[in-house]
Amino acid sequence: MIGTRTGKNSEVDDICQEWVTADFSDIGQIKVCAGFVRHAEPDVLVNNAGINKIAPFAEINPDDFQSIQQVNVFAPFLLCQAAIPAMVRRGWGRIVNVSSIWGKISKEHRASYSTSKFALDGMTLALAAEHSADGVLANCIAPGFIDTELTRRILGEDGIQAIVSTVPARRLGQADEIARLVLWLASEENTYLAGQNIAIDGGFSRV
């Protein structure tokens, strides 16, 4: 979704102007999407696309590793590059990159995914260091175990029950809980938060 910030009290239905789809497993489509972002000059960019494939480190297929980096890191890199010039020119912009708790901590069989999410955090921190003074605030969020199709496919029901028992909140997170945090970070209410990687995980990564 591409939208523009038309004023402090803009209504939601004034924001959604156009939809564009792209397959980030195709570098050409990433570049086309980045070109569209550059042309659209959005005030807010949220990078939320991601893929994962677990495997023992010694058995990781190099092609799988590269594909995960392309979707999870290279695509956000190009989209951030495309969005930044107009944000800097206007003196206002918000970038939210969706990382993961596996970009703050890690575990076995997550090398490909953790590599990508730690990299996304590093890129976000560099963006904040370079452009916060321009009015462009970049942050990461690091969701924990969220009740999504991807989570259920990777963990299965037995895996979910085992995980829930280790989460202090004793449940999976909900997508709307993540959305509300993204909304605040991307809003005019966020005036000073930059360069952070905020875990929203029911306390999992802190115990």
C-alpha positions in Angstrom: 0.0 0.0 0.0 1.3 3.4 -0.9 0.0 6.5 0.9 0.8 10.1 1.7 0.6 12.2 4.8 -1.7 15.0 3.9 -2.1 16.6 7.3 -2.2 16.0 11.0 -5.8 14.8 11.0 -5.8 12.8 7.8 -8.5 10.1 7.7 -7.5 6.5 7.0 -9.6 6.3 3.8 -7.7 9.3 2.4 -4.4 7.4 2.8 -4.9 4.3 0.8 -4.3 5.3 -2.8 -2.9 2.4 -4.7 -1.8 -1.2 -4.2 1.3 -2.8 -5.8 2.3 -6.4 -5.6 5.8 -7.8 -6.0 7.5 -11.2 -5.5 10.6 -10.4 -3.5 12.2 -13.8 -4.5 12.7 -12.0 -7.9 15.3 -9.3 -7.8 13.8 -7.6 -10.8 10.5 -7.3 -9.1 12.2 -5.8 -6.0 13.8 -3.2 -8.2 10.5 -2.4 -9.9 8.8 -2.0 -6.5 11.6 0.2 -5.2 11.2 2.4 -8.3 7.5 2.7 -7.5 8.3 3.7 -3.9 10.7 6.3 -5.1 8.1 7.8 -7.4 5.3 7.6 -4.7 7.5 9.4 -2.1 5.7 7.9 0.9 5.9 9.5 4.4 5.8 6.0 6.0 7.6 2.8 5.0 6.9 -0.5 6.8 9.0 -3.5 5.7 7.1 -6.6 6.7 7.9 -9.2 4.1 9.9 -12.2 5.3 10.6 -15.9 4.7 12.2 -18.6 6.9 13.5 -22.1 6.5 15.0 -23.9 9.4 17.8 -26.4 9.1 20.9 -27.5 11.0 23.8 -25.2 10.2 25.9 -27.7 8.4 23.0 -28.7 6.2 21.8 -25.2 5.1 21.4 -25.1 1.4 23.3 -22.0 0.2 20.5 -21.2 -2.2 18.0 -21.1 0.6 20.4 -19.0 2.7 20.7 -16.5 -0.1 17.0 -16.4 -0.8 16.2 -15.6 2.8 18.8 -12.7 2.8 17.3 -11.4 -0.5 13.7 -11.2 0.8 14.5 -10.3 4.4 17.4 -7.9 4.0 18.0 -6.9 0.4 14.4 -5.9 -0.4 14.1 -3.7 2.7 17.4 -2.1 1.8 16.3 -1.1 -1.6 12.9 0.1 -0.4 14.5 2.2 2.3 16.9 3.7 -0.2 14.0 4.5 -2.4 11.9 6.2 0.4 14.6 8.2 2.1 15.3 11.0 -0.4 11.7 12.4 -0.3 11.5 11.9 3.5 14.7 13.9 4.0 13.6 16.6 1.6 10.3 17.0 3.5 12.0 16.8 6.9 9.6 14.1 8.1 9.4 10.3 7.7 8.9 7.1 9.5 10.5 3.7 8.7 9.5 0.5 10.6 11.3 -2.7 9.8 9.7 -5.8 11.1 12.5 -8.0 12.6 12.0 -10.9 15.0 13.0 -12.1 18.4 15.4 -14.2 16.4 17.1 -10.9 15.5 17.7 -10.2 19.2 18.4 -13.8 20.4 18.8 -17.0 18.5 18.5 -20.8 18.7 19.5 -23.9 16.9 18.5 -24.3 13.2 17.8 -20.6 12.8 21.1 -19.4 11.3 19.7 -18.2 8.0 16.8 -16.4 9.6 18.7 -14.9 12.5 21.4 -13.7 10.1 18.8 -11.8 8.1 17.1 -10.3 11.1 20.2 -9.2 12.9 21.3 -7.6 9.6 17.9 -5.8 9.4 18.5 -4.4 12.9 22.0 -3.2 11.9 20.7 -1.5 8.8 17.9 0.2 10.8 20.4 1.4 13.4 22.6 2.9 10.7 19.6 4.6 9.1 18.7 6.1 12.5 22.3 7.3 13.0 22.3 9.0 9.6 18.8 10.4 9.2 17.2 11.0 12.6 18.4 14.6 12.5 16.6 14.9 9.1 13.3 14.1 10.8 13.3 10.5 9.6 12.9 8.1 12.5 13.8 4.4 11.7 13.0 1.6 14.1 12.7 -2.2 14.2 10.1 -4.2 16.0 10.9 -7.8 17.1 7.7 -9.9 17.3 7.8 -13.1 19.3 5.5 -16.0 18.6 2.5 -14.5 16.9 -0.5 -16.5 15.9 0.0 -16.5 12.1 -0.1 -19.1 9.4 3.7 -19.1 9.2 4.0 -19.8 13.0 1.5 -22.6 12.8 3.2 -24.1 9.7 6.7 -24.1 11.3 5.8 -25.1 14.8 2.7 -27.3 14.5 0.1 -27.5 17.3 2.4 -29.5 19.6 5.2 -27.0 19.1 2.9 -24.1 19.8 1.8 -25.6 23.1 5.4 -26.2 24.1 6.3 -22.6 23.2 3.3 -21.1 25.0 4.4 -22.7 28.2 7.7 -20.8 28.0 6.1 -17.4 27.3 5.4 -15.4 30.5 2.1 -14.1 29.0 1.2 -17.8 28.4 -0.2 -17.2 24.9 0.7 -16.4 21.4 0.7 -12.7 20.4 -2.0 -11.4 18.0 -1.4 -9.7 14.7 -3.4 -6.6 15.8 -1.1 -6.2 18.8 1.8 -5.9 16.4 -0.1 -3.6 14.1 -0.8 -1.2 17.0 2.9 -0.8 17.8 3.7 -0.3 14.2 1.0 2.3 13.9 2.4 4.3 16.9 6.0 4.2 15.6 4.8 5.4 12.2 2.7 8.2 13.6 3.2 11.8 14.5 3.0 10.7 18.2 6.5 9.2 17.8 8.7 12.2 18.0 11.9 10.9 19.5 12.1 7.1 19.3 14.8 6.1 16.8 17.2 3.3 16.2 15.5 0.8 18.5 14.7 -2.8 18.1 11.6 -3.3 20.3 10.7 -6.8 21.4 6.9 -7.5 21.5 6.9 -11.1 22.7 5.0 -11.5 25.9 8.3 -11.4 27.8 9.8 -14.4 26.1 13.2 -12.9 25.2 13.8 -11.5 28.7 13.4 -14.6 30.8 
